Amino acid sequence: MLFVGNSTPIRDLDVAMAPRDGLQVLANRGASGIDGLVSTALGIATAAMGSVVALIGDLSLLYDAGALLWNGQRLPPDLVLVVPNNRGGAIFGSLDQRDLPERDRLFVTPQDVDLAALSAAAGVGHARLEQMSELSDAVGRAQAAGGIRVIEVPTPAERSRAQRIDVRAEVDSALAGL
């Protein structure tokens, strides 16, 4: 089961995830889009039969860190939180407001939180990846270990935005040739 957060994660999967059988994908949208996602993932993992992976952004994790802190030691569902860490609000570099001179002041929410320390405070596992190629193995190890685990994936915002543009162009080109 895969729970997908709002903002960049759901957009990335929309562009790049291949259809597959046997995978249930869930999502929800909080009042502000990213609030309550850790709580939702914990609820899904509590009710699920087997492991749940959640793909949520760094701000989504931070906005609902209380749920992780509250549940980390009390309720041990099997949940792997994959967290692309672009240091907050990089989605706005991809949306219409990207060219506004006040974009950073009004929309971007910079953060420099140590996710390893947050995970330790919550009593949950943490791994920080240096290469995207490590993700599949890291998720497998986290699922095998059980409990709640955070896998942090540093994602430089501008490089990620350029990669998204390239992938979309390739997809558009492939679809145009059909």
ZIZI-V304930 format. One record per residue. PSI is psi as a letter, one per 40 degrees, with the letter a starting at -180 (* if undefined). Layout:
PSI + PSI
//
This chain:
h + h + h + h + i + a + b + d + d + d + d + d + d + d + d + e + h + i + i + i + i + e + h + h + h + i + i + i + h + i + d + e + d + e + i + e + d + d + d + d + d + d + d + d + d + d + e + i + h + a + i + h + h + h + h + i + i + d + d + d + d + d + d + f + d + d + d + d + d + d + e + d + e + d + h + g + i + h + h + h + h + h + g + h + g + e + f + h + f + e + d + e + e + e + i + d + e + d + e + h + d + e + d + d + d + d + d + h + g + i + i + f + h + h + d + d + d + d + d + d + d + e + f + i + i + h + h + h + i + d + h + d + e + e + d + d + d + d + d + d + d + d + d + d + d + i + a + h + i + h + h + h + g + h + g + h + d + d + d + d + d + d + d + d + d + d + d + d + d + d + d + d + d + d + d + d + e + *
//
